[in-house]
Amino acid sequence: MTAVAIAFLGEILDNWLGFRFAKRYGGSTRSGWGALLGRAADSAAKIALGLVLVVISVVIALS
């Protein structure tokens, strides 16, 4: 449970810093949202790839 809480706080901090520095260095609010959506898509892709690899591993192990 502690690891999940630390990961959640890390994601909040990452998003907050992304928005803050986007504005500081000339980016718009829209660019901050784009970065947030890009990180979310990247995370989803990594989870999907992990699940595919697990399924392939189980099929190979049971063959």
N, C-alpha and C positions, 0 to 999 in steps of 0.2 A: 504494500500500500504506500509506503514511503517513497519508493522509486517512482510510482505513478504520480504522486504529488510533486516530486521534484521535476519530473518530465513536463508536467502541466505548467508549472511555474516557469520553466525554461522556455516553453513555447510562447507564453504570454510576454516574457521579457524579449524574446527574439522579435515578435511582432511589433511590440512597442518601439524597440530600437530601430526597426526597419522603417516605420512611419516617421519617427523623429529625424533620422538622418536623411531620409528622402527629402523632407522639407528643408532641412538645414543646407543641403548641398544643391538646391535648386530644383528638386523634383516636385511633382504635384501630389496632391492627395490621391489622384487616380494611379499614379505610379506606385504608391504605397499599397493600394489595393491589388494592383497587378502582381507585385512581389508576394503578397500574401496568398493570392490564388495560385501563383506558380509554385510556392512551397507546398501548398496543399496537394496540388496535382502530382508533384514529385513524391510526396509521402505516399499517396495512393498507389502510384506506380511501383514503388518499392515493396509495399505490402502485397500487391497483386503478384509481383515477380516472386516474392518469397513463398507465397501459397502455391504457385505453379511448381516451384522447385521442390517443395515438400511433397506434393502429389507425385511428381516424377520419381522422387527418391523412394517413396513407399511402394510404388508399382515395381520399381527395379528390385527392391529388397524382397518383395513377395514373389518374384518370378523364379 
